[in-house]
Amino acid sequence: MKTTVLTKDAIQELLLDFLCQQFLVEKEDIELDKSLVDTGIIDSMGLIEISAYLQREYEIKITEEKMNRNNFGSVVKIVDFILREKDIN
């Protein structure tokens, strides 16, 4: 794993940095509790890119069943998903 400090805030900041760089969006344009798809920041290919990022950065195995709105519905949900998968409280 590349990230040494896995706190909720650190994970969220790294995810936001990735989203901004990958999808050419400003942090202030991302509503943390809103769907990235519904707000037009990403599409279905974006979900695959985020999934690849999570697998690479956090060594999380992401199956098709895990790629749902409960886990990938917003920045907050993605961060919570990472925390659950890495078993961080």
C-alpha positions in Angstrom: 0.0 0.0 0.0 1.3 3.4 -1.0 -0.5 5.4 1.7 1.1 5.3 5.1 -1.4 7.1 7.2 -4.9 5.8 6.7 -7.2 8.2 8.4 -10.7 9.0 7.1 -9.6 12.6 6.4 -6.4 11.5 4.6 -8.2 9.0 2.5 -10.8 11.6 1.6 -8.2 14.1 0.6 -6.3 11.6 -1.6 -9.5 10.5 -3.2 -10.5 14.2 -3.9 -7.0 14.8 -5.4 -7.4 11.7 -7.6 -10.9 12.8 -8.8 -9.7 16.4 -9.5 -6.7 15.2 -11.5 -8.4 12.3 -13.3 -11.7 14.0 -14.2 -10.5 17.6 -14.4 -12.8 19.0 -11.8 -12.2 21.4 -8.9 -12.5 20.2 -5.3 -15.1 22.9 -4.5 -17.3 21.5 -7.4 -17.5 18.0 -5.7 -20.3 17.6 -3.2 -19.1 15.0 -0.8 -22.5 13.4 -0.2 -23.8 13.6 -3.7 -23.5 11.0 -6.4 -20.5 11.5 -8.7 -22.5 10.1 -11.6 -25.7 12.0 -10.9 -23.8 15.3 -10.7 -22.0 14.6 -14.0 -18.5 14.3 -12.6 -18.0 10.7 -13.8 -19.8 8.2 -15.9 -19.7 4.4 -15.9 -16.1 4.4 -17.2 -15.2 6.8 -14.3 -16.5 4.1 -11.9 -14.0 1.7 -13.4 -11.2 4.2 -13.1 -12.0 4.8 -9.4 -12.2 1.1 -8.9 -8.7 0.6 -10.4 -7.4 3.5 -8.3 -8.7 1.9 -5.1 -7.3 -1.5 -6.0 -3.9 0.0 -6.8 -3.7 2.5 -4.0 -5.3 0.5 -1.1 -4.9 -3.1 -2.4 -8.6 -3.7 -2.2 -10.1 -6.5 -4.3 -13.2 -5.0 -5.8 -15.7 -7.4 -7.3 -18.6 -6.4 -9.6 -21.0 -6.9 -6.7 -19.2 -4.3 -4.6 -19.5 -1.7 -7.4 -22.9 -0.3 -6.3 -24.4 2.9 -5.0 -23.9 1.8 -1.4 -20.1 1.7 -1.9 -19.6 4.1 -4.8 -22.5 6.5 -4.5 -20.5 9.5 -3.3 -17.1 10.5 -2.0 -18.4 9.9 1.5 -19.6 6.4 0.6 -16.3 5.6 -1.2 -14.3 6.6 1.8 -16.5 4.6 4.1 -16.1 1.6 1.7 -12.3 1.9 1.9 -12.4 2.1 5.7 -14.6 -1.1 5.8 -12.5 -3.0 3.3 -9.3 -2.1 5.1 -11.0 -2.7 8.5 -10.1 0.8 9.8 -12.3 2.3 12.5 
